[in-house]
Amino acid sequence: MRVAHTLACLAVAVSLGVAGCAVSPSSDLTSTPEPAASATTPSATPTVPPTASATPTPTATPTPTDTAPPKDTRKGKQLATPFEVNGIIVVSKKHRITAAYGPKNPTGPYHLEAAAAKALTRMTAAAKADGVTIRVHSGYRNWATQNASYQRALKNYPQNISFYAPAGASEHQTGLAVDLWDGVTWSLPMANTATGKWLFTHAHEYGFILRYPNGKTKITGYHYEPWHYRYIGKKDAMQFGNNKLTLEEYLGLA
């Protein structure tokens, strides 16, 4: 009985071992991890084509309009003050002054406006350094002197009257104009002297302009006068280097 019982127990044990019921305490129960979820590739951000910048419609350049020339509105007693444009005095047949006007700061033997007299001194010295002589034939002339000169010319040289300014229309009354020569050759031939050529080339460097250029009579009202130079200051005079520009054109009066 006892042997049979033992055999029976052994049979049960073998049966259980085969079934896997016996577990070794050292066995690792770590389960095989589930495979990691594959990383999801983010959907690519759609590329938005850059918005083409609109080509601006060019603004039409306005067609320049002719600027109206400055108007001389002086009357009566106002004529005692000369017409000015951009700070530059204009005295001519169209823009006259009365006998009451004269240089504000006259100086020197020719009674010129101080700035003009100083510039003339510098210019004369520069010409001398170049071996050229500059002499003053005429400087400031008041209204009465100019009137007497014009009346004589009208009587004796009517054919040349366009070389003479009526009283009140002469730049000499301002103290800003000078008639220059070499002391020997006068009138139109003066242009071909060393003095005439030097002045034609360098006068604007000292603030003087050839006031009545050749071929500009219709604009200035006077024939070509190679001896008549007018002081307007170096800054403005430098625009007259070719001696073809008139003051009227420069100031928009022509």
Buried (B, 14 or more C-beta within 10 A) or exposed (E): EEEEEEEEEEEEEEEEEEEEEEEEEEEEEEEEEEEEEEEEEEEEEEEEEEEEEEEEEEEEEEEEEEEEEBEBEBEEEEBEEBBEBEEBBBBBBEBBBBBEBBBEEBBBEBBBBBBBBBBBEEBBEBBEEEEBBBEBBBBBBBBEBBBEBBEEBEEEEEEEBBBBBBBBBBBBBBBBBBBBBBEEBEEBEBBEBBBBBBBBEBBBBBBBBBBBBBEBEEBBBBBBBBBBBBBBBEEBBEEBBEBEBBBBBBBEBE
